[in-house]
Amino acid sequence: MSTTELAWFKSSYSGSSGDDCVEVAVTEQAICVRDSKDVTRSHFAVGGDGWARFVSFVGDA
């Protein structure tokens, strides 16, 4: 699946100015993450279990 086919979204916690944000797209196989300031750069993807551990870790911080 190409980057343009993914449904990218920003966190509801992102500010309206659009800076310093990441965007996320969910597929059946992975969670894709990219820099919203430069969407031409490659994104990275993690599996659902890895994403859940990351979100839990950030929530505890």
N, C-alpha and C positions, 0 to 999 in steps of 0.2 A: 504494500500500500504506500503510495507516495505521500509526501508531506501535504500537498494541496488537497488530497482526498480526506484527510483527517479533520475531525471536528474539534478544533482547538478552542480552549476557554481559559480565562484567568480566574484566579481565586476571587471570591466575593470580598476578601480582605484587601484586594489590590486597590490602590488609590486611583482616582480619576485622571491623574496626570500621565499615567501610562509608563512611568519609568520604574526601573528596578523590579520588574515582574518576570515571572516565568509563566508559560502557558502549558497546559496539559491536554492531552487527547487520549481517550480510552479506546482500546481495541479488545478483541476477544483474547488475544495472546499477551498483551502488555499494556503498561501505562507509558506513554511517550511524553517527554518533557523537553521544552526548548526555551531559549532566551527570547522574550517578546521584543527586545530592542533590536534584534538582528535575526529575523526569521529565515534568512537565507542560509544560515549556518546549520549544520547537522543537529538533529535532536538525538537524545539517548532514550533508551527504553528499558524498563525493569518489569519483572513479572509481578503478578498481583500480591504474592507473599512478601516480596521485597518492598513494594510500595506500602503495604500495610505496616510493616516494621518501621519504615521511615516516618510515616505519618504519626505513628504511636510515639516514636522518639521525639519528634518535633513537638507534639502535644504535651509531652512531659517536661520540656525545657522551659 
